[in-house]
Amino acid sequence: MCALKVTTAQAESALNHIAATELPDEDDGDAVDDEIIAEMEALVGLDVNPSMLDYACHAVDLRQCTQLQLEDVGWPADQPVQALSADDFKMSEERDRQVLQDSVDQLKSNFASECMGIHAKENLQQLLGLLDPTQCMVHAWVERWLHERGRWVLGMPAPANQQQLLLLGTAGTGKTTTVRAAVDEVRTQCCAFDAVIMVAHTGVAANNMGIGALTIDTFFKLAGEHKEQDLTSEVADAFVAMVRQARMLVIDEISMVNPEQLLMISRRLEQAAKQIFRERYDREPPDSFGGFGGLIVVLVGDFGQIPPVRAESLMQPLHQASIKKNKQSQSKNLQGKLLFRSISTVVQLRRIYRQKEADAFKDSTMNLRDGIVTESHHKHWTTHELTPERPAPDWPGSERMLSHGLTLAFENLQVGRINGQTLRGSPKEQCYIEQVGSVPELKHPQKAILRCAAFHGEVRAASREPMAKYRNLRPYNHLQLGAPVMLTTNNLWKEFVAPLGLMNGARGRIVAVLYKPEG
């Protein structure tokens, strides 16, 4: 939002100034869910959007912050503390989007230079020296497959034999190191950073894979209205340009990929291969390149971890009744499972390299994963149990757990209640207006609660559409300075910003809230 000077009246109008005891009108057809209702009920009696607040720039007063609070809001330790104003938050979509794009491009350029630099082969040899025999076998397979293909790239006739690998292993078995060795081998041998496509289901995993990795939905255009259709026109041309030099595809978090997603990934690459084939040979391509456009494929993950959300796992039996609604979806689901089962080379890493007993809780979760839970494990977990007699954590390292940790809840009603109570805070810290003589005075303005009606940032989407159309955008949000927030997207202004640490699941704290006047 822009940082513009507005009057209190304008701010109240823009905010739809409202008391916490009132519920917003549902005149747009959007049902207010249980979470928001519970959050509002927890705030009953408080005056949200107080009229005496400076809405031009409601910002954290850094001069009153402790060192820990400064660290929470990300204030650089080498910069002097100062008062924040609207000028510190001036935003321009065009400029800020360019800054984000340039930052990501610079990271990718630096990473590509490191991978393809004069020390690349030397670094690869050092990495290979860290691999155990099983990990070396994976690298050797990829190296042999690459040698057998020669100068093959996407769009050439598919090799006779499928060269696809499923790499499994629990946490700490060295999957990432193994994949990195294979990826560096392909890039070094092909002298091309774009010789490898790296994707993962989440932005966090994509970020962990290294610069250049994207989420599956972002890279393969699997979000939006046309996610189940072939790409067309400029979108297809842009995708072909991204994969033209590809030799190998790496998919991390394979346990979270559902059959239809896997099928669409293969379908996208097959479409690109056919388009490149037509350009290269000036004739019609074959009906199939063997799946995934004929690329070397490495699927990585652990099927003991999180399964697909509201979809079937690739590991579920072919005959199992599909939860899909129509026959077309059922057919795609079956095709995806068959595609997965066509991978005949499977490697499971078993040796755990993480130091044992360094974290007893992590070690015990491995047993929980495998269904091997003992009484000693349960006894160990209860050492961190909160009860009515022990309402707050008191073990070493737990000093800020309640204020900075995430609370997992099983239903939205509980989520709203917890968030509302946390925003409300203690009576001694609540924001309120006090009459001091004949002059009203706003007490604890830093604890003011703002109720903001959500709107879509796209001009074309500014009409009153159901909020569900915008991927779980809440119709109302409550904001407070210093409150923890979480990003629920990997894209800002249509730029993929996960490499910058701005990804779905990234957490931060509200430093300032600014409003623009009506219009």
LUMZA-942516 format. One record per residue (C-alpha): residue number from 1; x, y, z. Coordinates in Angstrom, 2 decimals, padded with zeros to 5 digits. Layout:
! residues N
SITE   i    east   north      up
SITE NUM       X       Y       Z
...
This chain:
! residues 519
SITE   i    east   north      up
SITE   1  000.00  000.00  000.00
SITE   2  001.13  003.53 -000.73
SITE   3  002.45  005.83  001.97
SITE   4  000.29  008.92  001.46
SITE   5 -000.86  011.60  003.90
SITE   6 -004.48  011.01  004.90
SITE   7 -006.77  012.60  007.42
SITE   8 -008.33  010.74  010.32
SITE   9 -011.71  010.95  008.62
SITE  10 -010.29  009.49  005.42
SITE  11 -008.59  006.75  007.35
SITE  12 -011.75  005.84  009.23
SITE  13 -013.68  005.80  005.97
SITE  14 -011.08  003.60  004.31
SITE  15 -010.99  001.31  007.32
SITE  16 -014.75  001.12  007.78
SITE  17 -014.17  002.14  011.41
SITE  18 -016.01 -000.37  013.53
SITE  19 -016.26 -001.52  017.12
SITE  20 -015.12 -005.01  017.98
SITE  21 -018.63 -005.95  019.11
SITE  22 -020.02 -005.52  015.59
SITE  23 -019.79 -008.08  012.83
SITE  24 -019.14 -006.99  009.25
SITE  25 -021.98 -007.09  006.79
SITE  26 -021.99 -010.07  004.47
SITE  27 -023.45 -008.15  001.54
SITE  28 -020.98 -009.60 -000.96
SITE  29 -022.04 -013.21 -000.47
SITE  30 -018.86 -014.18  001.36
SITE  31 -019.60 -016.21  004.46
SITE  32 -017.48 -015.22  007.44
SITE  33 -015.92 -018.49  008.59
SITE  34 -015.62 -019.84  012.14
SITE  35 -012.01 -018.67  012.49
SITE  36 -012.85 -015.01  011.89
SITE  37 -015.94 -015.14  014.11
SITE  38 -013.93 -016.67  016.97
SITE  39 -011.22 -014.07  016.50
SITE  40 -013.78 -011.27  016.67
SITE  41 -015.45 -012.74  019.75
SITE  42 -012.07 -012.75  021.52
SITE  43 -011.77 -009.01  020.77
SITE  44 -015.21 -008.03  022.06
SITE  45 -015.10 -004.86  024.14
SITE  46 -012.00 -003.42  022.44
SITE  47 -012.11 -000.46  020.09
SITE  48 -010.48 -001.64  016.87
SITE  49 -009.34  001.01  014.37
SITE  50 -009.18  003.73  017.08
SITE  51 -010.00  007.18  015.74
SITE  52 -006.95  008.99  017.20
SITE  53 -004.37  006.78  015.51
SITE  54 -002.05  008.22  012.84
SITE  55 -003.04  006.11  009.85
SITE  56 -000.61  007.89  007.54
SITE  57  002.10  005.71  009.06
SITE  58  001.34  003.51  012.04
SITE  59  004.81  002.11  012.71
SITE  60  006.78  000.40  015.45
SITE  61  008.57  002.89  017.69
SITE  62  012.08  001.47  017.41
SITE  63  013.33  003.80  020.14
SITE  64  011.21  001.94  022.70
SITE  65  012.25 -001.54  021.53
SITE  66  014.58 -003.84  023.41
SITE  67  017.47 -005.48  021.60
SITE  68  015.49 -008.69  021.23
SITE  69  012.52 -006.79  019.79
SITE  70  014.81 -005.05  017.29
SITE  71  016.05 -008.46  016.20
SITE  72  012.47 -009.67  015.86
SITE  73  011.57 -006.92  013.40
SITE  74  014.82 -007.41  011.48
SITE  75  016.43 -004.06  012.27
SITE  76  020.10 -004.19  011.14
SITE  77  022.45 -004.26  014.12
SITE  78  024.90 -001.87  012.41
SITE  79  022.30  000.86  011.85
SITE  80  021.31  003.46  014.47
SITE  81  017.77  003.25  015.80
SITE  82  015.51  005.91  014.30
SITE  83  011.89  006.93  014.12
SITE  84  010.08  005.43  011.12
SITE  85  008.00  007.57  008.78
SITE  86  005.94  007.04  005.64
SITE  87  009.00  007.92  003.54
SITE  88  010.71  004.74  004.79
SITE  89  007.96  002.62  003.24
SITE  90  007.40  004.25 -000.13
SITE  91  006.39  001.56 -002.59
SITE  92  006.00  001.37 -006.33
SITE  93  004.84 -001.89 -007.90
SITE  94  006.96 -001.38 -010.99
SITE  95  010.11 -000.42 -009.06
SITE  96  009.77 -003.00 -006.30
SITE  97  008.98 -005.76 -008.76
SITE  98  012.11 -004.86 -010.68
SITE  99  014.18 -004.91 -007.48
SITE 100  012.90 -008.38 -006.65
SITE 101  013.53 -009.64 -010.17
SITE 102  017.03 -008.17 -010.28
SITE 103  017.85 -009.67 -006.89
SITE 104  016.74 -013.16 -007.96
SITE 105  018.57 -012.84 -011.29
SITE 106  021.74 -011.76 -009.49
SITE 107  021.55 -014.72 -007.13
SITE 108  021.06 -017.09 -010.04
SITE 109  023.92 -015.49 -011.98
SITE 110  026.27 -015.78 -009.00
SITE 111  025.24 -019.36 -008.38
SITE 112  025.63 -020.27 -012.05
SITE 113  029.10 -018.71 -012.13
SITE 114  030.06 -020.74 -009.08
SITE 115  028.74 -023.96 -010.62
SITE 116  030.30 -023.35 -014.02
SITE 117  033.47 -021.56 -012.90
SITE 118  037.09 -022.66 -013.23
SITE 119  036.92 -024.50 -009.91
SITE 120  033.70 -026.41 -010.75
SITE 121  035.40 -029.73 -011.52
SITE 122  037.63 -029.44 -008.47
SITE 123  034.62 -028.73 -006.25
SITE 124  032.78 -031.68 -007.77
SITE 125  035.64 -034.03 -006.97
SITE 126  035.67 -032.82 -003.38
SITE 127  031.93 -033.45 -003.16
SITE 128  032.29 -036.94 -004.60
SITE 129  034.83 -037.71 -001.89
SITE 130  032.08 -037.24  000.71
SITE 131  029.72 -039.81 -000.80
SITE 132  029.28 -043.32  000.56
SITE 133  029.15 -046.33 -001.85
SITE 134  025.37 -046.17 -002.33
SITE 135  025.44 -042.43 -003.02
SITE 136  028.37 -042.96 -005.42
SITE 137  026.27 -045.55 -007.27
SITE 138  023.56 -042.94 -007.92
SITE 139  026.15 -040.51 -009.24
SITE 140  027.68 -043.24 -011.42
SITE 141  024.31 -044.07 -012.96
SITE 142  023.62 -040.45 -013.86
SITE 143  027.14 -040.06 -015.24
SITE 144  026.75 -043.21 -017.39
SITE 145  023.32 -042.19 -018.63
SITE 146  024.69 -038.79 -019.59
SITE 147  027.60 -040.39 -021.46
SITE 148  025.28 -042.76 -023.35
SITE 149  023.18 -039.85 -024.53
SITE 150  026.07 -037.85 -025.91
SITE 151  024.79 -034.49 -027.15
SITE 152  021.13 -035.35 -026.62
SITE 153  018.87 -032.47 -025.52
SITE 154  015.14 -032.06 -025.18
SITE 155  013.41 -032.40 -028.54
SITE 156  015.69 -035.09 -029.97
SITE 157  014.38 -038.66 -030.48
SITE 158  014.02 -040.34 -027.10
SITE 159  016.66 -042.85 -025.95
SITE 160  015.70 -046.52 -026.27
SITE 161  015.91 -047.15 -022.52
SITE 162  014.18 -045.10 -019.84
SITE 163  016.71 -043.47 -017.53
SITE 164  014.63 -042.65 -014.50
SITE 165  015.50 -043.07 -010.84
SITE 166  013.60 -042.96 -007.55
SITE 167  015.87 -041.89 -004.65
SITE 168  014.40 -042.55 -001.22
SITE 169  015.72 -041.91  002.28
SITE 170  014.67 -040.56  005.63
SITE 171  015.90 -037.26  007.05
SITE 172  019.67 -037.16  007.52
SITE 173  020.55 -039.87  004.98
SITE 174  022.21 -037.48  002.53
SITE 175  019.60 -037.20 -000.23
SITE 176  020.43 -033.54 -000.83
SITE 177  024.18 -034.20 -001.05
SITE 178  023.61 -037.11 -003.44
SITE 179  021.37 -035.03 -005.70
SITE 180  023.79 -032.12 -005.62
SITE 181  026.60 -034.38 -006.88
SITE 182  024.44 -035.64 -009.74
SITE 183  023.28 -032.13 -010.63
SITE 184  026.82 -030.72 -010.60
SITE 185  027.96 -033.61 -012.81
SITE 186  025.32 -032.87 -015.45
SITE 187  025.94 -029.12 -015.42
SITE 188  029.71 -029.57 -015.58
SITE 189  029.61 -032.13 -018.39
SITE 190  027.06 -030.14 -020.42
SITE 191  028.66 -026.74 -019.66
SITE 192  025.16 -025.37 -019.08
SITE 193  023.48 -024.30 -015.85
SITE 194  020.02 -024.83 -017.43
SITE 195  020.87 -028.46 -018.25
SITE 196  019.06 -029.41 -015.03
SITE 197  015.47 -028.60 -014.07
SITE 198  015.00 -028.65 -010.28
SITE 199  011.54 -028.39 -008.74
SITE 200  009.84 -029.18 -005.44
SITE 201  006.30 -029.08 -004.14
SITE 202  006.94 -026.22 -001.66
SITE 203  008.96 -023.02 -001.82
SITE 204  010.94 -024.03  001.26
SITE 205  012.14 -027.25 -000.38
SITE 206  012.86 -025.45 -003.65
SITE 207  014.96 -022.93 -001.74
SITE 208  016.86 -025.74 -000.01
SITE 209  017.65 -027.33 -003.39
SITE 210  019.61 -024.26 -004.45
SITE 211  019.27 -021.20 -006.66
SITE 212  017.45 -022.00 -009.88
SITE 213  014.97 -024.40 -008.27
SITE 214  011.28 -023.48 -008.47
SITE 215  008.04 -024.88 -007.16
SITE 216  006.25 -027.39 -009.37
SITE 217  003.23 -025.12 -009.86
SITE 218  005.39 -022.12 -010.81
SITE 219  007.72 -023.91 -013.23
SITE 220  005.17 -026.12 -014.96
SITE 221  002.28 -023.61 -014.90
SITE 222  000.01 -025.91 -012.89
SITE 223 -001.95 -023.21 -011.06
SITE 224 -004.89 -021.29 -012.43
SITE 225 -007.81 -021.99 -014.69
SITE 226 -005.80 -023.71 -017.47
SITE 227 -003.67 -025.97 -015.29
SITE 228 -005.11 -029.13 -016.87
SITE 229 -004.71 -027.95 -020.47
SITE 230 -001.73 -027.72 -022.82
SITE 231  000.12 -024.41 -022.87
SITE 232 -000.63 -022.05 -025.73
SITE 233  000.91 -019.07 -027.55
SITE 234  003.34 -016.91 -025.57
SITE 235  003.11 -019.05 -022.43
SITE 236  004.12 -022.15 -024.39
SITE 237  006.99 -020.30 -026.09
SITE 238  008.27 -019.01 -022.73
SITE 239  008.15 -022.51 -021.25
SITE 240  010.02 -023.99 -024.21
SITE 241  012.72 -021.35 -023.79
SITE 242  013.14 -022.38 -020.14
SITE 243  013.58 -026.11 -020.89
SITE 244  015.33 -026.03 -024.27
SITE 245  018.76 -026.96 -022.85
SITE 246  017.45 -029.46 -020.30
SITE 247  019.03 -032.89 -019.89
SITE 248  017.78 -033.90 -016.44
SITE 249  014.73 -033.28 -014.24
SITE 250  014.92 -033.47 -010.42
SITE 251  011.69 -033.47 -008.38
SITE 252  012.06 -033.19 -004.60
SITE 253  009.33 -033.90 -002.02
SITE 254  007.92 -036.61 -004.29
SITE 255  005.70 -037.85 -001.45
SITE 256  003.65 -034.64 -001.78
SITE 257  003.19 -034.97 -005.54
SITE 258 -000.14 -036.53 -006.54
SITE 259 -000.63 -038.70 -009.65
SITE 260 -002.32 -035.98 -011.70
SITE 261  000.52 -033.54 -010.97
SITE 262  003.13 -036.06 -012.07
SITE 263  001.18 -036.72 -015.25
SITE 264  000.92 -032.99 -016.02
SITE 265  004.67 -032.51 -015.44
SITE 266  005.34 -035.24 -018.00
SITE 267  002.72 -033.78 -020.33
SITE 268  004.28 -030.30 -020.21
SITE 269  007.73 -031.69 -021.09
SITE 270  006.30 -033.89 -023.84
SITE 271  004.59 -030.83 -025.33
SITE 272  007.83 -028.84 -025.23
SITE 273  009.79 -031.74 -026.76
SITE 274  007.33 -031.96 -029.65
SITE 275  007.52 -028.22 -030.31
SITE 276  011.33 -028.27 -030.32
SITE 277  011.31 -031.40 -032.53
SITE 278  009.20 -029.59 -035.14
SITE 279  011.59 -026.63 -035.11
SITE 280  014.69 -028.85 -035.38
SITE 281  013.55 -031.43 -037.96
SITE 282  010.71 -029.61 -039.76
SITE 283  008.38 -032.61 -039.49
SITE 284  005.79 -034.03 -037.14
SITE 285  007.18 -035.45 -033.87
SITE 286  006.53 -038.96 -032.54
SITE 287  003.46 -039.52 -030.40
SITE 288  005.61 -039.90 -027.28
SITE 289  009.18 -039.32 -026.14
SITE 290  008.87 -041.98 -023.44
SITE 291  007.50 -039.68 -020.76
SITE 292  008.93 -036.41 -019.39
SITE 293  010.13 -035.53 -022.90
SITE 294  012.82 -038.19 -022.65
SITE 295  014.77 -036.42 -019.89
SITE 296  016.81 -038.20 -017.25
SITE 297  014.45 -038.14 -014.25
SITE 298  015.39 -038.27 -010.56
SITE 299  012.52 -038.33 -008.06
SITE 300  013.59 -037.65 -004.48
SITE 301  011.84 -037.96 -001.14
SITE 302  010.48 -040.08  001.66
SITE 303  007.00 -041.59  001.47
SITE 304  006.93 -041.68  005.26
SITE 305  006.57 -037.91  005.22
SITE 306  003.68 -035.63  004.25
SITE 307  001.35 -037.06  001.56
SITE 308 -000.46 -034.95 -001.05
SITE 309 -003.09 -032.56  000.29
SITE 310 -006.63 -033.68 -000.52
SITE 311 -005.36 -036.11 -003.15
SITE 312 -004.07 -039.64 -003.50
SITE 313 -000.46 -040.65 -003.01
SITE 314  001.60 -042.12 -005.83
SITE 315  002.11 -045.15 -003.58
SITE 316 -001.57 -046.00 -003.27
SITE 317 -002.76 -049.13 -005.14
SITE 318 -003.97 -048.78 -008.70
SITE 319 -007.28 -050.46 -007.88
SITE 320 -008.03 -048.19 -004.93
SITE 321 -011.17 -046.17 -005.46
SITE 322 -010.25 -042.65 -006.53
SITE 323 -011.54 -039.69 -004.58
SITE 324 -011.83 -037.72 -007.80
SITE 325 -015.30 -036.71 -008.90
SITE 326 -015.36 -037.40 -012.63
SITE 327 -014.12 -040.08 -015.00
SITE 328 -011.61 -037.75 -016.66
SITE 329 -009.90 -037.08 -013.32
SITE 330 -009.98 -040.77 -012.50
SITE 331 -008.28 -041.55 -015.80
SITE 332 -005.54 -038.98 -015.17
SITE 333 -005.09 -040.31 -011.66
SITE 334 -004.56 -043.83 -013.00
SITE 335 -002.20 -042.63 -015.74
SITE 336 -000.10 -040.78 -013.17
SITE 337  000.21 -043.87 -011.00
SITE 338  001.20 -045.99 -014.02
SITE 339  003.80 -043.40 -014.99
SITE 340  005.27 -043.56 -011.48
SITE 341  005.29 -047.36 -011.50
SITE 342  007.20 -047.40 -014.78
SITE 343  010.31 -046.22 -012.89
SITE 344  012.23 -049.42 -012.30
SITE 345  015.45 -048.08 -010.73
SITE 346  014.98 -047.42 -007.01
SITE 347  017.70 -046.55 -004.49
SITE 348  017.07 -046.22 -000.76
SITE 349  019.64 -044.48  001.42
SITE 350  019.74 -045.97  004.91
SITE 351  022.83 -044.60  006.62
SITE 352  021.96 -041.60  008.80
SITE 353  024.72 -038.97  008.88
SITE 354  023.14 -036.61  011.38
SITE 355  024.85 -036.98  014.74
SITE 356  022.86 -039.42  016.83
SITE 357  021.51 -038.25  020.18
SITE 358  022.31 -034.65  019.23
SITE 359  018.55 -034.02  019.43
SITE 360  016.65 -036.71  021.27
SITE 361  013.29 -035.37  020.09
SITE 362  014.28 -035.58  016.42
SITE 363  015.60 -039.07  016.96
SITE 364  012.33 -040.14  018.58
SITE 365  010.27 -038.77  015.68
SITE 366  012.13 -041.15  013.38
SITE 367  010.81 -044.01  015.50
SITE 368  007.35 -042.46  015.42
SITE 369  007.55 -042.34  011.61
SITE 370  008.26 -046.08  011.48
SITE 371  005.66 -046.96  014.11
SITE 372  008.30 -047.99  016.65
SITE 373  007.32 -046.03  019.75
SITE 374  008.41 -047.21  023.15
SITE 375  007.47 -046.20  026.67
SITE 376  010.79 -044.38  026.99
SITE 377  009.90 -042.23  023.97
SITE 378  006.57 -041.27  025.51
SITE 379  008.24 -040.51  028.82
SITE 380  010.74 -038.27  027.03
SITE 381  007.97 -036.35  025.23
SITE 382  006.15 -035.69  028.52
SITE 383  009.19 -033.74  029.76
SITE 384  007.97 -030.97  027.45
SITE 385  004.30 -031.35  028.23
SITE 386  002.25 -028.34  029.36
SITE 387 -000.46 -029.03  031.93
SITE 388 -002.70 -026.93  034.23
SITE 389 -000.03 -027.41  036.90
SITE 390  002.70 -026.45  034.39
SITE 391  001.08 -023.82  032.13
SITE 392  004.34 -022.36  030.79
SITE 393  007.49 -024.06  029.44
SITE 394  010.40 -024.04  031.88
SITE 395  013.03 -026.21  030.20
SITE 396  016.31 -024.81  028.78
SITE 397  015.81 -022.94  025.50
SITE 398  012.06 -022.46  025.99
SITE 399  012.19 -018.86  027.22
SITE 400  010.44 -017.40  024.14
SITE 401  008.57 -020.48  022.97
SITE 402  005.05 -019.25  023.69
SITE 403  005.66 -015.80  022.22
SITE 404  007.59 -016.94  019.14
SITE 405  006.58 -020.55  018.51
SITE 406  003.79 -021.80  016.27
SITE 407  000.71 -023.34  017.83
SITE 408 -000.85 -026.21  015.87
SITE 409 -004.63 -026.45  016.03
SITE 410 -007.06 -029.02  014.70
SITE 411 -009.90 -026.70  013.72
SITE 412 -010.39 -023.13  012.50
SITE 413 -012.48 -022.19  015.52
SITE 414 -009.54 -022.88  017.81
SITE 415 -007.18 -020.96  015.51
SITE 416 -009.38 -017.86  015.63
SITE 417 -009.74 -018.05  019.40
SITE 418 -005.98 -018.32  019.97
SITE 419 -005.15 -015.50  017.54
SITE 420 -007.83 -013.24  019.01
SITE 421 -006.69 -013.81  022.59
SITE 422 -003.07 -013.20  021.63
SITE 423 -003.96 -009.92  019.90
SITE 424 -006.06 -008.84  022.88
SITE 425 -003.12 -009.25  025.25
SITE 426 -003.22 -008.33  028.91
SITE 427 -005.48 -005.48  030.16
SITE 428 -002.41 -003.45  031.13
SITE 429 -001.24 -003.29  027.51
SITE 430 -004.53 -002.76  025.65
SITE 431 -005.02  000.32  023.50
SITE 432 -007.82  002.64  024.62
SITE 433 -008.82  006.31  024.67
SITE 434 -008.64  008.01  028.07
SITE 435 -010.08  011.40  028.91
SITE 436 -007.32  013.47  030.50
SITE 437 -009.09  016.60  031.66
SITE 438 -010.82  017.97  028.59
SITE 439 -008.38  016.33  026.17
SITE 440 -008.80  012.70  025.03
SITE 441 -005.54  010.74  024.92
SITE 442 -004.77  007.49  023.14
SITE 443 -003.07  005.02  025.48
SITE 444 -000.72  002.29  024.24
SITE 445 -001.11  003.15  020.52
SITE 446  001.53  000.53  019.65
SITE 447 -000.99 -002.12  020.79
SITE 448 -003.83 -000.83  018.61
SITE 449 -005.73 -003.51  016.68
SITE 450 -006.64 -002.77  013.08
SITE 451 -009.43 -004.58  011.28
SITE 452 -008.77 -004.48  007.55
SITE 453 -011.08 -005.57  004.78
SITE 454 -009.13 -007.51  002.18
SITE 455 -009.17 -006.59 -001.49
SITE 456 -007.48 -008.01 -004.55
SITE 457 -004.47 -006.10 -005.84
SITE 458 -005.21 -006.83 -009.49
SITE 459 -007.12 -004.03 -011.19
SITE 460 -009.00 -006.51 -013.38
SITE 461 -010.06 -008.44 -010.28
SITE 462 -011.23 -005.40 -008.34
SITE 463 -014.90 -006.26 -008.86
SITE 464 -016.68 -007.83 -005.94
SITE 465 -015.82 -011.48 -006.49
SITE 466 -016.12 -014.25 -003.88
SITE 467 -012.98 -014.36 -001.72
SITE 468 -012.67 -018.10 -002.38
SITE 469 -011.70 -017.20 -005.93
SITE 470 -008.48 -015.68 -004.62
SITE 471 -006.99 -018.81 -003.04
SITE 472 -008.14 -018.53  000.57
SITE 473 -007.90 -014.76  000.87
SITE 474 -009.65 -013.87  004.12
SITE 475 -012.32 -011.15  003.83
SITE 476 -011.06 -009.53  007.06
SITE 477 -007.72 -009.47  008.86
SITE 478 -006.70 -008.11  012.25
SITE 479 -003.29 -006.45  012.36
SITE 480 -001.15 -005.24  015.23
SITE 481  002.39 -003.88  015.32
SITE 482  004.87 -006.61  016.21
SITE 483  002.35 -009.37  015.53
SITE 484  003.77 -012.43  013.76
SITE 485  002.63 -012.98  010.19
SITE 486  003.26 -015.70  007.64
SITE 487  003.47 -015.51  003.87
SITE 488  001.14 -017.89  002.07
SITE 489  002.57 -017.42 -001.42
SITE 490  005.86 -017.89 -003.26
SITE 491  005.19 -014.99 -005.60
SITE 492  005.11 -011.23 -005.09
SITE 493  003.90 -009.15 -008.03
SITE 494  004.06 -012.37 -010.08
SITE 495  007.76 -012.77 -009.33
SITE 496  008.96 -016.05 -007.79
SITE 497  010.83 -014.81 -004.72
SITE 498  011.50 -018.01 -002.76
SITE 499  015.29 -017.72 -003.42
SITE 500  015.17 -014.47 -001.42
SITE 501  013.64 -016.27  001.55
SITE 502  010.18 -014.86  000.75
SITE 503  008.15 -018.04  000.40
SITE 504  005.01 -019.79  001.51
SITE 505  005.64 -020.41  005.22
SITE 506  008.19 -017.63  005.73
SITE 507  007.49 -015.74  008.95
SITE 508  008.05 -012.17  009.99
SITE 509  006.55 -009.43  012.14
SITE 510  004.48 -006.38  011.28
SITE 511  006.66 -003.26  011.38
SITE 512  004.22 -000.71  009.95
SITE 513  000.74 -000.37  008.53
SITE 514  000.00  002.37  006.00
SITE 515 -003.25  003.33  004.30
SITE 516 -003.98  005.27  001.19
SITE 517 -006.97  007.62  000.91
SITE 518 -010.15  006.62 -000.87
SITE 519 -009.81  006.45 -004.65
